[in-house]
Amino acid sequence: MPSSSAPVTDDDSIRAVVVRLARPVAGGGHVIERAAIRAAGADCAAIEAWIVAHAGTPERIESTSRRGLHGDQVQSTSGPNRAPRRFVLPIGVL
């Protein structure tokens, strides 16, 4: 198995990283935090592309409007260039 800082490029290596980082969620699927992918030291773009190619979906946090004195100062947590916080894999992918 490649070291954690080596780039992963083949399908089996990427799948191994995804299996290691994924955690089960209610309903039978799995979820992988983007922070965990980055912390693994692997090729983030290749792992994210593998997840999307295997029916995984990026989960974005929706912005919420806040009221009150400082509500207008809060920036939106979503946007077209905002990276997803985690990826959701359907049942049977892993």
C-alpha positions as CSV (number, residue, x, y, z in Angstrom):
1,M,0.0,0.0,0.0
2,P,1.4,3.5,-0.8
3,S,2.4,5.8,1.9
4,S,-0.1,8.4,3.0
5,S,1.7,11.2,1.4
6,A,2.2,9.5,-2.0
7,P,-0.3,10.5,-4.7
8,V,-2.9,7.8,-5.4
9,T,-3.7,7.4,-9.0
10,D,-5.1,3.9,-9.7
11,D,-8.7,2.9,-9.0
12,D,-7.8,0.3,-6.3
13,S,-5.6,2.7,-4.4
14,I,-8.2,5.5,-4.4
15,R,-10.9,3.0,-3.4
16,A,-8.8,1.9,-0.5
17,V,-8.4,5.5,0.7
18,V,-12.1,6.1,0.4
19,V,-13.0,2.9,2.3
20,R,-10.6,3.9,5.1
21,L,-12.0,7.5,5.4
22,A,-15.7,6.7,4.9
23,R,-18.1,6.3,7.8
24,P,-21.5,4.9,7.7
25,V,-24.7,7.0,7.9
26,A,-28.3,6.2,8.7
27,G,-29.9,4.7,5.7
28,G,-26.9,2.6,4.6
29,G,-24.7,5.0,2.7
30,H,-21.4,6.5,3.7
31,V,-20.0,10.0,4.2
32,I,-16.5,11.3,3.8
33,E,-15.5,14.7,5.2
34,R,-13.5,16.8,2.8
35,A,-11.2,17.7,5.7
36,A,-10.4,14.0,6.2
37,I,-9.5,13.6,2.5
38,R,-7.2,16.6,2.8
39,A,-5.7,15.4,6.0
40,A,-4.9,12.0,4.5
41,G,-2.2,13.7,2.4
42,A,-3.5,11.9,-0.8
43,D,-4.4,13.5,-4.1
44,C,-7.6,15.3,-3.1
45,A,-8.7,16.0,-6.7
46,A,-8.4,12.4,-7.7
47,I,-10.3,11.1,-4.7
48,E,-13.1,13.7,-5.1
49,A,-13.3,12.8,-8.8
50,W,-13.5,9.1,-7.9
51,I,-16.3,9.7,-5.5
52,V,-18.3,11.7,-8.0
53,A,-17.7,9.1,-10.7
54,H,-19.1,6.5,-8.4
55,A,-22.4,8.3,-7.8
56,G,-21.2,10.2,-4.8
57,T,-22.6,13.7,-4.3
58,P,-20.9,16.7,-2.7
59,E,-22.9,18.1,0.2
60,R,-22.9,21.8,0.5
61,I,-24.0,23.8,3.6
62,E,-26.8,26.1,2.8
63,S,-26.5,29.7,4.0
64,T,-29.0,30.8,6.6
65,S,-30.1,34.3,7.2
66,R,-29.5,35.6,10.6
67,R,-31.4,38.3,12.3
68,G,-30.3,40.6,15.0
69,L,-27.6,43.2,15.5
70,H,-24.8,41.4,13.8
71,G,-26.9,39.3,11.3
72,D,-25.9,41.3,8.3
73,Q,-22.2,40.9,9.0
74,V,-22.3,37.1,8.6
75,Q,-21.0,36.0,5.2
76,S,-22.7,33.3,3.2
77,T,-21.4,29.8,3.8
78,S,-22.2,28.7,0.3
79,G,-21.5,29.9,-3.1
80,P,-20.5,28.8,-6.6
81,N,-16.8,28.6,-5.7
82,R,-17.2,27.1,-2.2
83,A,-15.9,23.6,-1.8
84,P,-18.3,21.0,-0.3
85,R,-17.7,20.1,3.3
86,R,-18.4,16.4,2.8
87,F,-19.3,13.8,0.2
88,V,-22.2,11.4,0.4
89,L,-21.8,7.9,-1.1
90,P,-24.9,5.8,-1.9
91,I,-25.5,2.3,-0.6
92,G,-23.4,-0.4,-2.3
93,V,-20.5,1.8,-3.6
94,L,-18.2,0.5,-0.9
